[in-house]
């Protein structure tokens, strides 16, 4: 008896086993490729969901920061100073205004 090296099916002759193994390899390679595609798709979806949740969290924190700055200004009568050298990778019109030395942050409050 000759066994398929991939699935373990038994055959009477070497030729039968070889013929089966050729098709068995193709089937298993296709199944493996499909599995990899499914894993990649699931990972991509997971990253999209995490990015969306992270973006929403950051937006909520930004709203809270604006409320805190307003509260500080109304309570203590002074402006909050930000170190613009530490801000990177922000895609916002507000950030572009903050880089302009002639525009004051307090305009949004």
Biopython code that builds the backbone (N, CA, C, O; Angstrom):
import numpy as np
from Bio.PDB.StructureBuilder import StructureBuilder

atoms = [
    (1, "UNK", "N", (0.844, -1.185, 0.000)),
    (1, "UNK", "CA", (0.000, 0.000, 0.000)),
    (1, "UNK", "C", (0.889, 1.248, 0.000)),
    (1, "UNK", "O", (1.922, 1.321, 0.666)),
    (2, "UNK", "N", (0.429, 2.216, -0.781)),
    (2, "UNK", "CA", (1.151, 3.486, -0.875)),
    (2, "UNK", "C", (0.226, 4.589, -0.373)),
    (2, "UNK", "O", (-0.933, 4.677, -0.779)),
    (3, "UNK", "N", (0.760, 5.442, 0.528)),
    (3, "UNK", "CA", (-0.035, 6.526, 1.118)),
    (3, "UNK", "C", (0.301, 7.864, 0.481)),
    (3, "UNK", "O", (1.449, 8.148, 0.140)),
    (4, "UNK", "N", (-0.725, 8.664, 0.333)),
    (4, "UNK", "CA", (-0.533, 10.047, -0.122)),
    (4, "UNK", "C", (0.202, 10.790, 0.993)),
    (4, "UNK", "O", (-0.184, 10.722, 2.160)),
    (5, "UNK", "N", (1.246, 11.484, 0.623)),
    (5, "UNK", "CA", (2.031, 12.223, 1.609)),
    (5, "UNK", "C", (1.319, 13.446, 2.147)),
    (5, "UNK", "O", (1.786, 14.046, 3.115)),
    (6, "UNK", "N", (0.209, 13.830, 1.554)),
    (6, "UNK", "CA", (-0.506, 15.043, 1.970)),
    (6, "UNK", "C", (-1.734, 14.707, 2.809)),
    (6, "UNK", "O", (-1.898, 15.217, 3.917)),
    (7, "UNK", "N", (-2.595, 13.846, 2.272)),
    (7, "UNK", "CA", (-3.850, 13.556, 2.981)),
    (7, "UNK", "C", (-3.871, 12.181, 3.645)),
    (7, "UNK", "O", (-4.734, 11.921, 4.484)),
    (8, "UNK", "N", (-2.943, 11.302, 3.287)),
    (8, "UNK", "CA", (-2.880, 9.998, 3.925)),
    (8, "UNK", "C", (-3.732, 8.914, 3.273)),
    (8, "UNK", "O", (-3.820, 7.801, 3.791)),
    (9, "UNK", "N", (-4.354, 9.225, 2.153)),
    (9, "UNK", "CA", (-5.185, 8.230, 1.459)),
    (9, "UNK", "C", (-4.276, 7.127, 0.894)),
    (9, "UNK", "O", (-3.172, 7.408, 0.428)),
    (10, "UNK", "N", (-4.748, 5.870, 0.937)),
    (10, "UNK", "CA", (-3.930, 4.731, 0.499)),
    (10, "UNK", "C", (-4.281, 4.299, -0.922)),
    (10, "UNK", "O", (-5.436, 4.353, -1.343)),
    (11, "UNK", "N", (-3.230, 3.861, -1.657)),
    (11, "UNK", "CA", (-3.380, 3.410, -3.043)),
    (11, "UNK", "C", (-2.617, 2.104, -3.238)),
    (11, "UNK", "O", (-1.681, 1.793, -2.502)),
    (12, "UNK", "N", (-3.041, 1.356, -4.242)),
    (12, "UNK", "CA", (-2.412, 0.067, -4.536)),
    (12, "UNK", "C", (-1.107, 0.214, -5.310)),
    (12, "UNK", "O", (-0.194, -0.590, -5.125)),
    (13, "UNK", "N", (-1.000, 1.225, -6.174)),
    (13, "UNK", "CA", (0.208, 1.389, -6.988)),
    (13, "UNK", "C", (0.815, 2.765, -6.770)),
    (13, "UNK", "O", (0.156, 3.703, -6.321)),
    (14, "UNK", "N", (2.085, 2.848, -7.102)),
    (14, "UNK", "CA", (2.794, 4.125, -6.986)),
    (14, "UNK", "C", (2.211, 5.142, -7.965)),
    (14, "UNK", "O", (2.077, 6.319, -7.630)),
    (15, "UNK", "N", (1.866, 4.694, -9.169)),
    (15, "UNK", "CA", (1.325, 5.595, -10.183)),
    (15, "UNK", "C", (0.016, 6.243, -9.720)),
    (15, "UNK", "O", (-0.191, 7.442, -9.907)),
    (16, "UNK", "N", (-0.864, 5.440, -9.116)),
    (16, "UNK", "CA", (-2.125, 5.986, -8.593)),
    (16, "UNK", "C", (-1.847, 7.030, -7.516)),
    (16, "UNK", "O", (-2.456, 8.099, -7.487)),
    (17, "UNK", "N", (-0.921, 6.695, -6.642)),
    (17, "UNK", "CA", (-0.572, 7.635, -5.573)),
    (17, "UNK", "C", (-0.003, 8.930, -6.157)),
    (17, "UNK", "O", (-0.391, 10.015, -5.725)),
    (18, "UNK", "N", (0.901, 8.839, -7.120)),
    (18, "UNK", "CA", (1.505, 10.032, -7.721)),
    (18, "UNK", "C", (0.462, 10.904, -8.407)),
    (18, "UNK", "O", (0.476, 12.128, -8.280)),
    (19, "UNK", "N", (-0.428, 10.266, -9.126)),
    (19, "UNK", "CA", (-1.488, 11.018, -9.804)),
    (19, "UNK", "C", (-2.380, 11.735, -8.783)),
    (19, "UNK", "O", (-2.738, 12.899, -8.961)),
    (20, "UNK", "N", (-2.724, 11.024, -7.728)),
    (20, "UNK", "CA", (-3.548, 11.625, -6.680)),
    (20, "UNK", "C", (-2.813, 12.777, -6.001)),
    (20, "UNK", "O", (-3.407, 13.827, -5.754)),
    (21, "UNK", "N", (-1.533, 12.594, -5.699)),
    (21, "UNK", "CA", (-0.764, 13.633, -5.002)),
    (21, "UNK", "C", (-0.684, 14.922, -5.817)),
    (21, "UNK", "O", (-0.688, 16.011, -5.243)),
    (22, "UNK", "N", (-0.612, 14.818, -7.140)),
    (22, "UNK", "CA", (-0.582, 16.019, -7.979)),
    (22, "UNK", "C", (-1.849, 16.845, -7.787)),
    (22, "UNK", "O", (-1.790, 18.062, -7.613)),
    (23, "UNK", "N", (-2.986, 16.173, -7.822)),
    (23, "UNK", "CA", (-4.243, 16.912, -7.639)),
    (23, "UNK", "C", (-4.418, 17.335, -6.182)),
    (23, "UNK", "O", (-4.970, 18.398, -5.899)),
    (24, "UNK", "N", (-3.946, 16.495, -5.264)),
    (24, "UNK", "CA", (-4.075, 16.795, -3.836)),
    (24, "UNK", "C", (-3.258, 18.040, -3.473)),
    (24, "UNK", "O", (-3.708, 18.879, -2.692)),
    (25, "UNK", "N", (-2.068, 18.150, -4.039)),
    (25, "UNK", "CA", (-1.218, 19.316, -3.788)),
    (25, "UNK", "C", (-1.915, 20.577, -4.280)),
    (25, "UNK", "O", (-1.939, 21.587, -3.577)),
    (26, "UNK", "N", (-2.477, 20.526, -5.474)),
    (26, "UNK", "CA", (-3.162, 21.694, -6.036)),
    (26, "UNK", "C", (-4.337, 22.112, -5.158)),
    (26, "UNK", "O", (-4.535, 23.298, -4.894)),
    (27, "UNK", "N", (-5.108, 21.135, -4.711)),
    (27, "UNK", "CA", (-6.265, 21.433, -3.855)),
    (27, "UNK", "C", (-5.811, 22.049, -2.541)),
    (27, "UNK", "O", (-6.388, 23.037, -2.088)),
    (28, "UNK", "N", (-4.790, 21.481, -1.931)),
    (28, "UNK", "CA", (-4.319, 21.995, -0.643)),
    (28, "UNK", "C", (-3.654, 23.366, -0.776)),
    (28, "UNK", "O", (-3.793, 24.210, 0.110)),
    (29, "UNK", "N", (-2.930, 23.593, -1.880)),
    (29, "UNK", "CA", (-2.341, 24.915, -2.099)),
    (29, "UNK", "C", (-3.419, 25.968, -2.275)),
    (29, "UNK", "O", (-3.294, 27.074, -1.748)),
    (30, "UNK", "N", (-4.467, 25.646, -3.004)),
    (30, "UNK", "CA", (-5.567, 26.594, -3.194)),
    (30, "UNK", "C", (-6.267, 26.872, -1.867)),
    (30, "UNK", "O", (-6.609, 28.015, -1.565)),
    (31, "UNK", "N", (-6.476, 25.824, -1.082)),
    (31, "UNK", "CA", (-7.112, 26.014, 0.230)),
    (31, "UNK", "C", (-6.226, 26.879, 1.126)),
    (31, "UNK", "O", (-6.730, 27.731, 1.857)),
    (32, "UNK", "N", (-4.929, 26.666, 1.075)),
    (32, "UNK", "CA", (-4.000, 27.467, 1.879)),
    (32, "UNK", "C", (-4.006, 28.927, 1.419)),
    (32, "UNK", "O", (-3.972, 29.844, 2.241)),
    (33, "UNK", "N", (-4.048, 29.135, 0.101)),
    (33, "UNK", "CA", (-4.100, 30.499, -0.438)),
    (33, "UNK", "C", (-5.387, 31.199, 0.001)),
    (33, "UNK", "O", (-5.360, 32.363, 0.399)),
    (34, "UNK", "N", (-6.513, 30.485, -0.072)),
    (34, "UNK", "CA", (-7.790, 31.059, 0.367)),
    (34, "UNK", "C", (-7.750, 31.411, 1.844)),
    (34, "UNK", "O", (-8.253, 32.459, 2.248)),
    (35, "UNK", "N", (-7.161, 30.550, 2.644)),
    (35, "UNK", "CA", (-7.054, 30.798, 4.078)),
    (35, "UNK", "C", (-6.214, 32.048, 4.347)),
    (35, "UNK", "O", (-6.573, 32.871, 5.189)),
    (36, "UNK", "N", (-5.104, 32.185, 3.635)),
    (36, "UNK", "CA", (-4.256, 33.372, 3.807)),
    (36, "UNK", "C", (-5.010, 34.637, 3.429)),
    (36, "UNK", "O", (-4.904, 35.654, 4.113)),
    (37, "UNK", "N", (-5.779, 34.577, 2.328)),
    (37, "UNK", "CA", (-6.574, 35.741, 1.921)),
    (37, "UNK", "C", (-7.607, 36.107, 2.977)),
    (37, "UNK", "O", (-7.812, 37.285, 3.270)),
    (38, "UNK", "N", (-8.259, 35.093, 3.550)),
    (38, "UNK", "CA", (-9.251, 35.349, 4.598)),
    (38, "UNK", "C", (-8.601, 35.963, 5.830)),
    (38, "UNK", "O", (-9.163, 36.873, 6.439)),
    (39, "UNK", "N", (-7.429, 35.475, 6.199)),
    (39, "UNK", "CA", (-6.708, 36.023, 7.356)),
    (39, "UNK", "C", (-6.316, 37.474, 7.090)),
    (39, "UNK", "O", (-6.469, 38.326, 7.965)),
    (40, "UNK", "N", (-5.810, 37.759, 5.889)),
    (40, "UNK", "CA", (-5.427, 39.124, 5.543)),
    (40, "UNK", "C", (-6.636, 40.052, 5.542)),
    (40, "UNK", "O", (-6.553, 41.187, 6.010)),
    (41, "UNK", "N", (-7.757, 39.568, 5.016)),
    (41, "UNK", "CA", (-8.973, 40.384, 4.989)),
    (41, "UNK", "C", (-9.465, 40.663, 6.410)),
    (41, "UNK", "O", (-9.855, 41.787, 6.724)),
    (42, "UNK", "N", (-9.447, 39.650, 7.258)),
    (42, "UNK", "CA", (-9.873, 39.831, 8.649)),
    (42, "UNK", "C", (-8.953, 40.818, 9.364)),
    (42, "UNK", "O", (-9.421, 41.659, 10.131)),
    (43, "UNK", "N", (-7.662, 40.721, 9.119)),
    (43, "UNK", "CA", (-6.703, 41.643, 9.745)),
    (43, "UNK", "C", (-6.931, 43.067, 9.250)),
    (43, "UNK", "O", (-6.864, 44.017, 10.030)),
    (44, "UNK", "N", (-7.198, 43.215, 7.961)),
    (44, "UNK", "CA", (-7.471, 44.534, 7.396)),
    (44, "UNK", "C", (-8.735, 45.144, 8.019)),
    (44, "UNK", "O", (-8.749, 46.324, 8.369)),
    (45, "UNK", "N", (-9.778, 44.348, 8.153)),
    (45, "UNK", "CA", (-11.016, 44.827, 8.775)),
    (45, "UNK", "C", (-10.795, 45.201, 10.234)),
    (45, "UNK", "O", (-11.329, 46.203, 10.711)),
    (46, "UNK", "N", (-10.008, 44.396, 10.942)),
    (46, "UNK", "CA", (-9.722, 44.679, 12.342)),
    (46, "UNK", "C", (-8.970, 46.000, 12.477)),
    (46, "UNK", "O", (-9.260, 46.795, 13.371)),
    (47, "UNK", "N", (-8.006, 46.233, 11.591)),
    (47, "UNK", "CA", (-7.247, 47.484, 11.631)),
    (47, "UNK", "C", (-8.134, 48.681, 11.317)),
    (47, "UNK", "O", (-7.994, 49.736, 11.936)),
    (48, "UNK", "N", (-9.055, 48.525, 10.353)),
    (48, "UNK", "CA", (-9.971, 49.614, 10.027)),
    (48, "UNK", "C", (-10.853, 49.959, 11.229)),
    (48, "UNK", "O", (-11.061, 51.131, 11.542)),
    (49, "UNK", "N", (-11.366, 48.924, 11.895)),
    (49, "UNK", "CA", (-12.212, 49.155, 13.069)),
    (49, "UNK", "C", (-11.425, 49.822, 14.192)),
    (49, "UNK", "O", (-11.928, 50.725, 14.860)),
    (50, "UNK", "N", (-10.189, 49.374, 14.397)),
    (50, "UNK", "CA", (-9.362, 49.975, 15.441)),
    (50, "UNK", "C", (-9.026, 51.427, 15.107)),
    (50, "UNK", "O", (-9.024, 52.284, 15.992)),
    (51, "UNK", "N", (-8.741, 51.708, 13.828)),
    (51, "UNK", "CA", (-8.428, 53.073, 13.413)),
    (51, "UNK", "C", (-9.636, 53.985, 13.609)),
    (51, "UNK", "O", (-9.495, 55.129, 14.043)),
    (52, "UNK", "N", (-10.821, 53.473, 13.286)),
    (52, "UNK", "CA", (-12.038, 54.268, 13.452)),
    (52, "UNK", "C", (-12.282, 54.562, 14.934)),
    (52, "UNK", "O", (-12.592, 55.696, 15.301)),
    (53, "UNK", "N", (-12.142, 53.550, 15.776)),
    (53, "UNK", "CA", (-12.340, 53.739, 17.211)),
    (53, "UNK", "C", (-11.299, 54.700, 17.779)),
    (53, "UNK", "O", (-11.619, 55.543, 18.617)),
    (54, "UNK", "N", (-10.069, 54.572, 17.328)),
    (54, "UNK", "CA", (-9.003, 55.443, 17.806)),
    (54, "UNK", "C", (-9.248, 56.883, 17.370)),
    (54, "UNK", "O", (-9.042, 57.812, 18.151)),
    (55, "UNK", "N", (-9.688, 57.073, 16.130)),
    (55, "UNK", "CA", (-9.981, 58.410, 15.624)),
    (55, "UNK", "C", (-11.121, 59.052, 16.415)),
    (55, "UNK", "O", (-11.056, 60.232, 16.760)),
    (56, "UNK", "N", (-12.161, 58.273, 16.699)),
    (56, "UNK", "CA", (-13.283, 58.794, 17.491)),
    (56, "UNK", "C", (-12.823, 59.170, 18.899)),
    (56, "UNK", "O", (-13.239, 60.199, 19.433)),
    (57, "UNK", "N", (-11.968, 58.342, 19.501)),
    (57, "UNK", "CA", (-11.450, 58.639, 20.835)),
    (57, "UNK", "C", (-10.647, 59.944, 20.828)),
    (57, "UNK", "O", (-10.794, 60.776, 21.724)),
    (58, "UNK", "N", (-9.803, 60.111, 19.813)),
    (58, "UNK", "CA", (-8.985, 61.324, 19.724)),
    (58, "UNK", "C", (-9.868, 62.549, 19.519)),
    (58, "UNK", "O", (-9.621, 63.596, 20.117)),
    (59, "UNK", "N", (-10.897, 62.428, 18.677)),
    (59, "UNK", "CA", (-11.804, 63.558, 18.466)),
    (59, "UNK", "C", (-12.526, 63.932, 19.754)),
    (59, "UNK", "O", (-12.693, 65.114, 20.052)),
    (60, "UNK", "N", (-12.954, 62.930, 20.521)),
    (60, "UNK", "CA", (-13.617, 63.208, 21.801)),
    (60, "UNK", "C", (-12.656, 63.862, 22.791)),
    (60, "UNK", "O", (-13.042, 64.763, 23.535)),
    (61, "UNK", "N", (-11.403, 63.404, 22.798)),
    (61, "UNK", "CA", (-10.416, 64.018, 23.682)),
    (61, "UNK", "C", (-10.128, 65.455, 23.269)),
    (61, "UNK", "O", (-9.900, 66.315, 24.120)),
    (62, "UNK", "N", (-10.137, 65.718, 21.967)),
    (62, "UNK", "CA", (-9.924, 67.080, 21.476)),
    (62, "UNK", "C", (-11.087, 67.985, 21.907)),
    (62, "UNK", "O", (-10.870, 69.121, 22.330)),
    (63, "UNK", "N", (-12.308, 67.479, 21.799)),
    (63, "UNK", "CA", (-13.469, 68.256, 22.254)),
    (63, "UNK", "C", (-13.359, 68.558, 23.747)),
    (63, "UNK", "O", (-13.663, 69.665, 24.193)),
    (64, "UNK", "N", (-12.916, 67.552, 24.516)),
    (64, "UNK", "CA", (-12.754, 67.755, 25.951)),
    (64, "UNK", "C", (-11.656, 68.767, 26.226)),
    (64, "UNK", "O", (-11.786, 69.582, 27.139)),
    (65, "UNK", "N", (-10.570, 68.731, 25.450)),
    (65, "UNK", "CA", (-9.491, 69.702, 25.618)),
    (65, "UNK", "C", (-10.003, 71.113, 25.375)),
    (65, "UNK", "O", (-9.671, 72.032, 26.123)),
    (66, "UNK", "N", (-10.809, 71.290, 24.332)),
    (66, "UNK", "CA", (-11.364, 72.618, 24.047)),
    (66, "UNK", "C", (-12.238, 73.086, 25.206)),
    (66, "UNK", "O", (-12.183, 74.251, 25.600)),
    (67, "UNK", "N", (-13.050, 72.167, 25.756)),
    (67, "UNK", "CA", (-13.880, 72.527, 26.913)),
    (67, "UNK", "C", (-13.003, 72.910, 28.108)),
    (67, "UNK", "O", (-13.293, 73.874, 28.816)),
    (68, "UNK", "N", (-11.935, 72.148, 28.323)),
    (68, "UNK", "CA", (-11.032, 72.440, 29.441)),
    (68, "UNK", "C", (-10.337, 73.788, 29.271)),
    (68, "UNK", "O", (-10.183, 74.534, 30.238)),
    (69, "UNK", "N", (-9.918, 74.103, 28.050)),
    (69, "UNK", "CA", (-9.261, 75.390, 27.784)),
    (69, "UNK", "C", (-10.253, 76.532, 28.007)),
    (69, "UNK", "O", (-9.901, 77.555, 28.594)),
    (70, "UNK", "N", (-11.495, 76.358, 27.536)),
    (70, "UNK", "CA", (-12.524, 77.380, 27.766)),
    (70, "UNK", "C", (-12.754, 77.581, 29.264)),
    (70, "UNK", "O", (-12.835, 78.710, 29.749)),
    (71, "UNK", "N", (-12.855, 76.469, 29.982)),
    (71, "UNK", "CA", (-13.064, 76.547, 31.425)),
    (71, "UNK", "C", (-11.891, 77.266, 32.098)),
    (71, "UNK", "O", (-12.102, 78.115, 32.963)),
    (72, "UNK", "N", (-10.685, 76.939, 31.717)),
    (72, "UNK", "CA", (-9.502, 77.578, 32.294)),
    (72, "UNK", "C", (-9.510, 79.077, 32.013)),
    (72, "UNK", "O", (-9.226, 79.885, 32.897)),
    (73, "UNK", "N", (-9.836, 79.440, 30.783)),
    (73, "UNK", "CA", (-9.851, 80.865, 30.431)),
    (73, "UNK", "C", (-10.961, 81.600, 31.186)),
    (73, "UNK", "O", (-10.742, 82.707, 31.680)),
    (74, "UNK", "N", (-12.145, 80.999, 31.280)),
    (74, "UNK", "CA", (-13.251, 81.650, 31.976)),
    (74, "UNK", "C", (-13.009, 81.721, 33.481)),
    (74, "UNK", "O", (-13.395, 82.697, 34.125)),
    (75, "UNK", "N", (-12.377, 80.699, 34.044)),
    (75, "UNK", "CA", (-12.143, 80.647, 35.483)),
    (75, "UNK", "C", (-10.980, 81.528, 35.920)),
    (75, "UNK", "O", (-11.090, 82.268, 36.897)),
    (76, "UNK", "N", (-9.871, 81.448, 35.198)),
    (76, "UNK", "CA", (-8.648, 82.128, 35.628)),
    (76, "UNK", "C", (-8.311, 83.357, 34.799)),
    (76, "UNK", "O", (-7.410, 84.116, 35.156)),
    (77, "UNK", "N", (-9.025, 83.563, 33.694)),
    (77, "UNK", "CA", (-8.805, 84.750, 32.881)),
    (77, "UNK", "C", (-7.476, 84.760, 32.143)),
    (77, "UNK", "O", (-6.979, 85.827, 31.783)),
    (78, "UNK", "N", (-6.908, 83.617, 31.917)),
    (78, "UNK", "CA", (-5.637, 83.577, 31.179)),
    (78, "UNK", "C", (-5.711, 82.506, 30.086)),
    (78, "UNK", "O", (-6.476, 81.546, 30.175)),
    (79, "UNK", "N", (-4.894, 82.704, 29.064)),
    (79, "UNK", "CA", (-4.858, 81.750, 27.949)),
    (79, "UNK", "C", (-3.935, 80.584, 28.270)),
    (79, "UNK", "O", (-3.011, 80.703, 29.073)),
    (80, "UNK", "N", (-4.204, 79.469, 27.632)),
    (80, "UNK", "CA", (-3.358, 78.288, 27.772)),
    (80, "UNK", "C", (-2.359, 78.298, 26.624)),
    (80, "UNK", "O", (-2.735, 78.500, 25.469)),
    (81, "UNK", "N", (-1.099, 78.083, 26.939)),
    (81, "UNK", "CA", (-0.044, 78.068, 25.924)),
    (81, "UNK", "C", (0.284, 76.616, 25.563)),
    (81, "UNK", "O", (0.401, 75.756, 26.436)),
    (82, "UNK", "N", (0.427, 76.364, 24.268)),
    (82, "UNK", "CA", (0.771, 75.041, 23.766)),
    (82, "UNK", "C", (2.134, 75.101, 23.086)),
    (82, "UNK", "O", (2.464, 76.086, 22.426)),
    (83, "UNK", "N", (2.925, 74.040, 23.251)),
    (83, "UNK", "CA", (4.212, 73.927, 22.582)),
    (83, "UNK", "C", (3.970, 73.300, 21.216)),
    (83, "UNK", "O", (3.809, 72.085, 21.107)),
    (84, "UNK", "N", (3.942, 74.120, 20.183)),
    (84, "UNK", "CA", (3.627, 73.643, 18.835)),
    (84, "UNK", "C", (4.743, 72.778, 18.249)),
    (84, "UNK", "O", (4.510, 72.076, 17.265)),
    (85, "UNK", "N", (5.942, 72.808, 18.821)),
    (85, "UNK", "CA", (7.038, 71.981, 18.316)),
    (85, "UNK", "C", (6.794, 70.500, 18.592)),
    (85, "UNK", "O", (7.388, 69.645, 17.935)),
    (86, "UNK", "N", (5.937, 70.188, 19.546)),
    (86, "UNK", "CA", (5.670, 68.796, 19.914)),
    (86, "UNK", "C", (4.493, 68.195, 19.137)),
    (86, "UNK", "O", (4.222, 67.000, 19.258)),
    (87, "UNK", "N", (3.803, 69.001, 18.352)),
    (87, "UNK", "CA", (2.644, 68.509, 17.606)),
    (87, "UNK", "C", (3.078, 68.074, 16.215)),
    (87, "UNK", "O", (3.641, 68.858, 15.450)),
    (88, "UNK", "N", (2.810, 66.816, 15.901)),
    (88, "UNK", "CA", (3.143, 66.258, 14.597)),
    (88, "UNK", "C", (1.966, 65.428, 14.095)),
    (88, "UNK", "O", (1.119, 65.000, 14.880)),
    (89, "UNK", "N", (1.919, 65.209, 12.807)),
    (89, "UNK", "CA", (0.944, 64.306, 12.178)),
    (89, "UNK", "C", (-0.502, 64.684, 12.477)),
    (89, "UNK", "O", (-1.355, 63.810, 12.632)),
    (90, "UNK", "N", (-0.775, 65.965, 12.557)),
    (90, "UNK", "CA", (-2.146, 66.407, 12.800)),
    (90, "UNK", "C", (-2.678, 67.002, 11.506)),
    (90, "UNK", "O", (-2.086, 67.929, 10.952)),
    (91, "UNK", "N", (-3.792, 66.470, 11.028)),
    (91, "UNK", "CA", (-4.409, 66.931, 9.790)),
    (91, "UNK", "C", (-5.671, 67.690, 10.160)),
    (91, "UNK", "O", (-6.752, 67.110, 10.265)),
    (92, "UNK", "N", (-5.522, 68.989, 10.357)),
    (92, "UNK", "CA", (-6.651, 69.775, 10.807)),
    (92, "UNK", "C", (-6.435, 71.240, 10.431)),
    (92, "UNK", "O", (-5.310, 71.733, 10.516)),
    (93, "UNK", "N", (-7.481, 71.937, 10.020)),
    (93, "UNK", "CA", (-7.333, 73.376, 9.769)),
    (93, "UNK", "C", (-6.909, 74.123, 11.031)),
    (93, "UNK", "O", (-6.172, 75.106, 10.960)),
    (94, "UNK", "N", (-7.377, 73.651, 12.183)),
    (94, "UNK", "CA", (-6.999, 74.285, 13.441)),
    (94, "UNK", "C", (-5.488, 74.207, 13.626)),
    (94, "UNK", "O", (-4.866, 75.187, 14.037)),
    (95, "UNK", "N", (-4.895, 73.062, 13.330)),
    (95, "UNK", "CA", (-3.461, 72.908, 13.482)),
    (95, "UNK", "C", (-2.720, 73.846, 12.535)),
    (95, "UNK", "O", (-1.708, 74.440, 12.909)),
    (96, "UNK", "N", (-3.224, 73.980, 11.310)),
    (96, "UNK", "CA", (-2.577, 74.891, 10.361)),
    (96, "UNK", "C", (-2.624, 76.318, 10.863)),
    (96, "UNK", "O", (-1.662, 77.067, 10.695)),
    (97, "UNK", "N", (-3.736, 76.706, 11.478)),
    (97, "UNK", "CA", (-3.820, 78.037, 12.066)),
    (97, "UNK", "C", (-2.874, 78.172, 13.249)),
    (97, "UNK", "O", (-2.298, 79.236, 13.474)),
    (98, "UNK", "N", (-2.719, 77.097, 13.998)),
    (98, "UNK", "CA", (-1.856, 77.154, 15.178)),
    (98, "UNK", "C", (-0.400, 77.356, 14.768)),
    (98, "UNK", "O", (0.391, 77.892, 15.545)),
    (99, "UNK", "N", (-0.039, 76.936, 13.564)),
    (99, "UNK", "CA", (1.319, 77.145, 13.079)),
    (99, "UNK", "C", (1.551, 78.575, 12.618)),
    (99, "UNK", "O", (2.692, 79.023, 12.513)),
    (100, "UNK", "N", (0.474, 79.286, 12.346)),
    (100, "UNK", "CA", (0.574, 80.671, 11.908)),
    (100, "UNK", "C", (0.838, 81.556, 13.127)),
    (100, "UNK", "O", (-0.002, 81.619, 14.025)),
    (101, "UNK", "N", (1.977, 82.236, 13.179)),
    (101, "UNK", "CA", (2.303, 83.027, 14.376)),
    (101, "UNK", "C", (1.390, 84.227, 14.579)),
    (101, "UNK", "O", (1.349, 84.797, 15.669)),
    (102, "UNK", "N", (0.644, 84.624, 13.521)),
    (102, "UNK", "CA", (-0.223, 85.787, 13.646)),
    (102, "UNK", "C", (-1.664, 85.423, 13.977)),
    (102, "UNK", "O", (-2.516, 86.303, 14.104)),
    (103, "UNK", "N", (-1.936, 84.144, 14.116)),
    (103, "UNK", "CA", (-3.283, 83.682, 14.459)),
    (103, "UNK", "C", (-3.267, 83.220, 15.894)),
    (103, "UNK", "O", (-2.369, 82.480, 16.293)),
    (104, "UNK", "N", (-4.239, 83.638, 16.678)),
    (104, "UNK", "CA", (-4.244, 83.279, 18.086)),
    (104, "UNK", "C", (-5.228, 82.141, 18.342)),
    (104, "UNK", "O", (-6.337, 82.129, 17.807)),
    (105, "UNK", "N", (-4.805, 81.189, 19.168)),
    (105, "UNK", "CA", (-5.572, 80.002, 19.496)),
    (105, "UNK", "C", (-6.920, 80.345, 20.122)),
    (105, "UNK", "O", (-7.886, 79.597, 19.972)),
    (106, "UNK", "N", (-6.984, 81.445, 20.805)),
    (106, "UNK", "CA", (-8.200, 81.804, 21.535)),
    (106, "UNK", "C", (-9.359, 82.180, 20.614)),
    (106, "UNK", "O", (-10.478, 82.360, 21.095)),
    (107, "UNK", "N", (-9.130, 82.305, 19.305)),
    (107, "UNK", "CA", (-10.219, 82.637, 18.397)),
    (107, "UNK", "C", (-11.297, 81.574, 18.343)),
    (107, "UNK", "O", (-12.440, 81.880, 18.004)),
    (108, "UNK", "N", (-10.972, 80.354, 18.664)),
    (108, "UNK", "CA", (-11.992, 79.307, 18.597)),
    (108, "UNK", "C", (-12.849, 79.269, 19.864)),
    (108, "UNK", "O", (-13.826, 78.523, 19.924)),
    (109, "UNK", "N", (-12.500, 80.048, 20.857)),
    (109, "UNK", "CA", (-13.232, 79.991, 22.125)),
    (109, "UNK", "C", (-14.159, 81.156, 22.282)),
    (109, "UNK", "O", (-14.851, 81.262, 23.294)),
]
sb = StructureBuilder()
sb.init_structure("model")
sb.init_model(0)
sb.init_chain("A")
sb.init_seg("    ")
for serial, (resi, resn, name, xyz) in enumerate(atoms, 1):
    if name == "N":
        sb.init_residue(resn, " ", resi, " ")
    sb.init_atom(name, np.array(xyz, "f"), 0.0, 1.0, " ", f" {name:<3s}", serial, name[0])
structure = sb.get_structure()
